[in-house]
């Protein structure tokens, strides 16, 4: 991901992202929370989608999020559980698994 993409995900400026990625700057608590959420999304979708596919998913409106984009959900006060559930359900769809099955907790 580019510095600008990391900045959007973490809710910081591209310059701050560049400093963080180079190890010059610590991550603020709210950005850390977003990073943990992003890790959960990547973990859920990583077996189904490429890095570009995950980035596309983050920027596309999702029905499970009431038509919001996951990237916007990351920067909101909405539940992290809702976002991670949407990612798990998307992964289940890509694998042809019933997202309501025992394997994919709702």
C-alpha angles and dihedrals in degrees: 000000000000124000087253092054092048089048092053092049094047096040094239136112120276088246091056090048091052091050091048093048090051090050094246097115134044120233116252116238095252091049089049090056090052091048091053090050090049090052089055091050093049090048091051096045101030096090091051106036139040120239089266090049091053091048089050091049090052091055099042125088110256125207091215088060094050091261095309124132115248090231088061092045089056090061096046137079091252121125117281087212091062092052094047091047090053090052092049092049091049090051090050091052091050089052094043091243121143102252090213094057123111090256093064109046116217 
